[in-house]
Structure formats: structure tokens, C-alpha cells
Amino acid sequence: MSATNFDIAIIGGGVIGLSIARALTGHQLSVAVIDAGQETPPATDAAAGMLAASFETASGEASLAEALYTLGAQSLAAWPVFAATLEEETGLSLDYRDDGILAVAFDEPQATALKISGDQLRARGSGASFLDGGAARRLEPALSDRVVAALYAPGDAQVDPRKVLIALRTTFRKNAGVLFYERVEHVDCSKDTRQLTLSNGERLGVKLVVLASGAAATQLIAGLPPPPITPVKGEAFAVDRGDNEFRHVIRCPAQPALPYLCPKAEGRVIIGATEIAGRRDASVDDASIRRLRASAADVVPAVHDWPETERWSGLRPATPDGAPILGRDLRGPDGVFLALGHYRNGILLAPACAMALAREILGGDAAGASPLTHLQPFRPERFDCGVAAREHG
Ligand SMILES: Cc1cc2nc3c(=O)[nH]c(=O)nc-3n(C[C@H](O)[C@H](O)[C@H](O)COP(=O)(O)OP(=O)(O)OC[C@H]3O[C@@H](n4cnc5c(N)ncnc54)[C@H](O)[C@@H]3O)c2cc1C
């Protein structure tokens, strides 16, 4: 079988792969996205869609945590235009909402922790404010009387990830992108070309490869070095709030996972999520859902009465330091870029990561993006110091 040729092949059609594909359109490049579909379902489909730049941090060094905060804040700032143009291009709603996010406390130690976080956020220029219980309930009347304080991040937002995925696929195809629903089994890299072999035996000849395969990155594609990604399973469910008023994303006190409630369109409320490292199965445990519902009902008592409409799980792609892996991969064959490890924040980070990766691939300002975080803190080689690095291209 002869190979079909493309300039760029993106392995993985989740929010990251498709956002990169979108950032590459309009540059006279032929782009293919190859996605394994239900064989390894995208985490994007399982996400709640919080754009919670104020609340998500990396576990590594302070400088990395700061770089990740900056990347998240830049991506949050890029979301309104990203959502509006995507809606315009496709005629589809993404259910983007900028009502802000509230993290709540039940006691003094939790309130103190929120106050400290709020001070740190304000020092970084955020408009976050610390509220007492009464003020929090005036903002969100669905909150329980047990809530004694809250940290309100008015700039944080949310979107419906499933709607985002459909819109990204639609716009990619409209812009002459080619989407293959197959698994990439092998990448063969010689001096000037890369050849991908798909699960149906088809072969694609390409100049550059972008690996955006989410938690399945560890399921080896022969010919590429394995990236340090581990799956962290998350279970979640949705309830129907009917016509009850409930507007804000609420983050509950950690116990030890951090339950949250995300009100969506048509009365849907997503309640998530567990964090189970290393598991790859798609099962959803009854006990997990019971615990999540109990925690959510502690914060929003009406949850007791809202009927469950759906439950699901997904695999977050985690890295050893909690930050993504972005940029040219210097460990293996030339012409391979990584966009992996977005862990709990792939929806938040998609616009900024896509613009940054496109700049790296296209070179300099060709992507037409505004100046973004330098990719240096997120480069693949931070996990592989022993490997001789080639020059950055
Ligand atoms: C329960 C839960 C809640 C979450 N909530 C949030 C949230 O509120 N906000 C937020 O920002 N993030 C959230 N996340 C995290 C977010 O979902 C991920 O960070 C993001 O979806 C990762 O996107 P991705 O494109 O890298 O990976 P994915 O969406 O997993 O897509 C990767 C794709 O690659 C394909 N693939 C893999 N291997 C191959 C191969 N060999 N060949 C072809 N295709 C392949 C897979 O089939 C898959 O479709 C949540 C995740 C979970 C599980």
C-alpha cells in the first residue's frame, strides 16, 4: 500500500491535539489528526471543563509551579476569544461561562488556607477575594449554612468539554484537515521523512509528528521513546437540577480528593471527581459516586434531591512533576514534538499550549500568536538529563 503524504501528523484527537491542529491551520500545511477513538477514549470527554487557573498548581519546584500558574493564567485569558471564534466558525455553542469559581471552607483552618491562597493570588495580580459565609451565600444562594468562608476567583471560568471536542473536530474538517479514526501503531523515522503505520495497515508519510496521545502515551507506539506519563483515573457523575438556580462552579474542601460541582446548560450539574493513580479500566465504583454525592451535598444541600443522569470515568495524563511536557522531543528521532501530560488541566491549558506548540513548529512569530510563556520549563528533556540533547530547531 503506498503512503498518503501530509506535512504534519498529530497523534491524538483530544482537546490538545485538535487545538494544535487548529493553531496550525492557515499556514499552507496539510495536517492529519489520527485518533484511536473508543479504543482509548479521550480524557477530554470525561472532563468537567473548569478553567480554574487560580486553584491548580504543580507539585514540583516553586519556579515550576509559578511557570504553570502563568501558563494557566495566559490560557484562561485566551479562552474568551478561543471560544468565541470556535463558536463563530462552527455555529455550535461551547457553553463557555465566566461566572467565576468559588472554593469554600467549613472551618477555621480551611478558611485560613483559603485566605493565604487568596493573598498569593492577589500578589500575582488576580482579582480573587476572600468572602465570609454570608457573602458567599449572597453570591451563590445554593450554598449550605455550614460554609463559613470562600475564596472567589471572578476571572476563572468553565466550558463544556464535549461541546469543545465536537466544535474542534468540525472546524478542523472545515479547514481541510483530515481526521483518521485509527490507532497509530508504528512511527518509522528516517533522515527526512517519518512514516506512520495505522491499525488498518494504512501508511502516512509526514514531515513532522506531534504526539498528543493523552494518558495512552504510555501504551507504546513502536519507534518512539516512551514519555513519563501515568494515568490517574477520575470518576464523575451528572445530576439534573431542574429549574433550580445554581450558577457558580464550587470547589469543596479537600477530603482527600477535591470534589467540585459544575453547573452546565439544560439543568445539568457535573459532580467530580476521584483520583486513582495507575488504573486504566473504565469502571465506575458505586461507593465513589456515593462519596462524591455526599461531599457535594454537604456544600449544596439540594444535591440530595437531584437525580443522577449519567456516570463515567476518564484517565488524566499525569507527569512526575504535575506539569505538561511540551516541545520538540530531543530524546528520539528528529521531527517529533510532544504535547502531553496536561493532567487535571488540559481544557484550561489547551489554547495557550496550542499557540506555544504552533509557534515552536512554525518557528518564531509565524503562528501569529501573542507572546506566550517560554516553553523552557515544560520541555521534555527535564525528565531525561542523561540523554545527549540535539540543538533546538
Ligand atoms: C474526571 C476528569 C475531570 C477533569 N476535569 C477537568 C477540568 O475541569 N478542567 C480541565 O482543564 N481539565 C480537566 N480534566 C483533565 C483533562 O480532561 C485532560 O487534561 C485533557 O483532556 C487531556 O487532553 P489530551 O488531548 O491530552 O488527551 P485526551 O483527551 O485523552 O486525548 C488523547 C487522544 O489520543 C488518542 N490516542 C492515544 N494513543 C493513540 C494512538 N497510538 N494512535 C491514535 N490515537 C491515539 C486517544 O484515543 C485519545 O482520543 C479532567 C479529567 C478527568 C478524567
The ligand as an SDF file (V2000), in Angstrom:
LIG
                    3D

 53 58  0  0  0  0  0  0  0  0999 V2000
  -12.8640   13.1870   35.5640 C   0  0  0  0  0  0  0  0  0  0  0  0
  -11.9820   14.2490   34.9270 C   0  0  0  0  0  0  0  0  0  0  0  0
  -12.2550   15.5820   35.1370 C   0  0  0  0  0  0  0  0  0  0  0  0
  -11.4450   16.5720   34.5470 C   0  0  0  0  0  0  0  0  0  0  0  0
  -11.7900   17.8790   34.7190 N   0  0  0  0  0  0  0  0  0  0  0  0
  -11.0340   18.8480   34.1370 C   0  0  0  0  0  0  0  0  0  0  0  0
  -11.3980   20.2120   34.2530 C   0  0  0  0  0  0  0  0  0  0  0  0
  -12.3940   20.5530   34.9110 O   0  0  0  0  0  0  0  0  0  0  0  0
  -10.6120   21.1500   33.6390 N   0  0  0  0  0  0  0  0  0  0  0  0
   -9.5050   20.8130   32.9110 C   0  0  0  0  0  0  0  0  0  0  0  0
   -8.8420   21.7070   32.3810 O   0  0  0  0  0  0  0  0  0  0  0  0
   -9.1570   19.5090   32.7540 N   0  0  0  0  0  0  0  0  0  0  0  0
   -9.8830   18.5310   33.3600 C   0  0  0  0  0  0  0  0  0  0  0  0
   -9.5310   17.2110   33.2300 N   0  0  0  0  0  0  0  0  0  0  0  0
   -8.2670   16.8900   32.5330 C   0  0  0  0  0  0  0  0  0  0  0  0
   -8.4510   16.9010   31.0270 C   0  0  0  0  0  0  0  0  0  0  0  0
   -9.5380   16.0910   30.6730 O   0  0  0  0  0  0  0  0  0  0  0  0
   -7.1710   16.4030   30.3460 C   0  0  0  0  0  0  0  0  0  0  0  0
   -6.0360   17.0780   30.8230 O   0  0  0  0  0  0  0  0  0  0  0  0
   -7.2660   16.6440   28.8310 C   0  0  0  0  0  0  0  0  0  0  0  0
   -8.4820   16.1470   28.3190 O   0  0  0  0  0  0  0  0  0  0  0  0
   -6.0990   15.9680   28.1230 C   0  0  0  0  0  0  0  0  0  0  0  0
   -6.3160   16.1540   26.7430 O   0  0  0  0  0  0  0  0  0  0  0  0
   -5.4350   15.3910   25.6710 P   0  0  0  0  0  0  0  0  0  0  0  0
   -5.8970   15.8550   24.3390 O   0  0  0  0  0  0  0  0  0  0  0  0
   -4.0070   15.4920   26.0410 O   0  0  0  0  0  0  0  0  0  0  0  0
   -5.8100   13.8470   25.9060 O   0  0  0  0  0  0  0  0  0  0  0  0
   -7.1390   13.0510   25.5340 P   0  0  0  0  0  0  0  0  0  0  0  0
   -8.3390   13.9010   25.6390 O   0  0  0  0  0  0  0  0  0  0  0  0
   -7.0880   11.8080   26.3780 O   0  0  0  0  0  0  0  0  0  0  0  0
   -6.9500   12.6690   24.0150 O   0  0  0  0  0  0  0  0  0  0  0  0
   -5.9020   11.8100   23.6160 C   0  0  0  0  0  0  0  0  0  0  0  0
   -6.3910   11.0470   22.3900 C   0  0  0  0  0  0  0  0  0  0  0  0
   -5.2630   10.3360   21.8640 O   0  0  0  0  0  0  0  0  0  0  0  0
   -5.7530    9.1470   21.2920 C   0  0  0  0  0  0  0  0  0  0  0  0
   -4.6320    8.1920   21.1720 N   0  0  0  0  0  0  0  0  0  0  0  0
   -3.8530    7.6750   22.1460 C   0  0  0  0  0  0  0  0  0  0  0  0
   -2.9170    6.8350   21.6270 N   0  0  0  0  0  0  0  0  0  0  0  0
   -3.1300    6.8390   20.2780 C   0  0  0  0  0  0  0  0  0  0  0  0
   -2.5080    6.1790   19.1900 C   0  0  0  0  0  0  0  0  0  0  0  0
   -1.4690    5.3490   19.3520 N   0  0  0  0  0  0  0  0  0  0  0  0
   -2.9910    6.4010   17.9600 N   0  0  0  0  0  0  0  0  0  0  0  0
   -4.0430    7.2470   17.7360 C   0  0  0  0  0  0  0  0  0  0  0  0
   -4.6560    7.9030   18.7520 N   0  0  0  0  0  0  0  0  0  0  0  0
   -4.2060    7.6960   19.9930 C   0  0  0  0  0  0  0  0  0  0  0  0
   -6.8090    8.6670   22.2700 C   0  0  0  0  0  0  0  0  0  0  0  0
   -7.7300    7.7970   21.6210 O   0  0  0  0  0  0  0  0  0  0  0  0
   -7.4570    9.9950   22.6970 C   0  0  0  0  0  0  0  0  0  0  0  0
   -8.6210   10.2680   21.9540 O   0  0  0  0  0  0  0  0  0  0  0  0
  -10.3260   16.1970   33.7690 C   0  0  0  0  0  0  0  0  0  0  0  0
  -10.0670   14.8440   33.5410 C   0  0  0  0  0  0  0  0  0  0  0  0
  -10.8780   13.8700   34.1060 C   0  0  0  0  0  0  0  0  0  0  0  0
  -10.5740   12.4120   33.8460 C   0  0  0  0  0  0  0  0  0  0  0  0
  1  2  1  0
  2  3  1  0
  2 52  2  0
  3  4  2  0
  4  5  1  0
  4 50  1  0
  5  6  2  0
  6  7  1  0
  6 13  1  0
  7  8  2  0
  7  9  1  0
  9 10  1  0
 10 11  2  0
 10 12  1  0
 12 13  2  0
 13 14  1  0
 14 15  1  0
 14 50  1  0
 15 16  1  0
 16 17  1  0
 16 18  1  0
 18 19  1  0
 18 20  1  0
 20 21  1  0
 20 22  1  0
 22 23  1  0
 23 24  1  0
 24 25  2  0
 24 26  1  0
 24 27  1  0
 27 28  1  0
 28 29  2  0
 28 30  1  0
 28 31  1  0
 31 32  1  0
 32 33  1  0
 33 34  1  0
 33 48  1  0
 34 35  1  0
 35 36  1  0
 35 46  1  0
 36 37  1  0
 36 45  1  0
 37 38  2  0
 38 39  1  0
 39 40  1  0
 39 45  2  0
 40 41  1  0
 40 42  2  0
 42 43  1  0
 43 44  2  0
 44 45  1  0
 46 47  1  0
 46 48  1  0
 48 49  1  0
 50 51  2  0
 51 52  1  0
 52 53  1  0
M  END
$$$$
